[in-house]
Amino acid sequence: MNSPSEKNWLVVGLGNPGAKYEKTRHNLGFLLVDYFAREENLQVKREECRALIGRAEIEDETVELVKPQTFMNLSGEAIICLLKKENRDAEKLIVVTDDLALPFGKIRLRAKGSAGGHNGLKSIIGCLKTEEFIRLRIGIQPEHPINDTKSFVLENFSKVDLEKVNEILQQSAGAVRAVLRDGVENAMAKYNG
């Protein structure tokens, strides 16, 4: 059996499958996985546990980039399957998700925490029976009040916001790399300021 230090990291981007959702705010997790795939020149297409997966070497760590295909509210089902399959635990899991409580473009790393009203995180916490996993939350909160949050998160980014998305993904990728390279506490100190 592998010791935890030998096991691969899982970097799981949350989102919804299908072209309809591709450029929506709720798919920032998928967009970050795609960003890494472009950077590492690989495809995220191996099918396993109702997820698409690509393997990369990032910061001298073997990382599985994961896009659950279960739709957001059932993300935990794909993740628990992947963890059980390789007899992994959640200490090498990084979940990337959008966050309506954070201003657009702000990122926040946490070593653990509640779902904060996010259905994808709720599903993961429910399936894993723990809140002890690293998460990177990427803010999508607009400067104006929202009447219908469900519609808002499932809308495509506006043209103006879309121009900033690549910059946000670049910063988010840096935060994930920092976790892999320096550990979550050091990465939090650097990126949560």
Helices and strands as residue ranges (DSSP letters): G 4-6, E 9-13, G 19-21, G 25-27, H 28-40, E 46-48, E 51-58, E 61-68, G 72-74, H 75-85, G 90-92, E 93-103, E 107-110, H 119-128, E 134-141, H 149-153, H 159-182, H 184-191
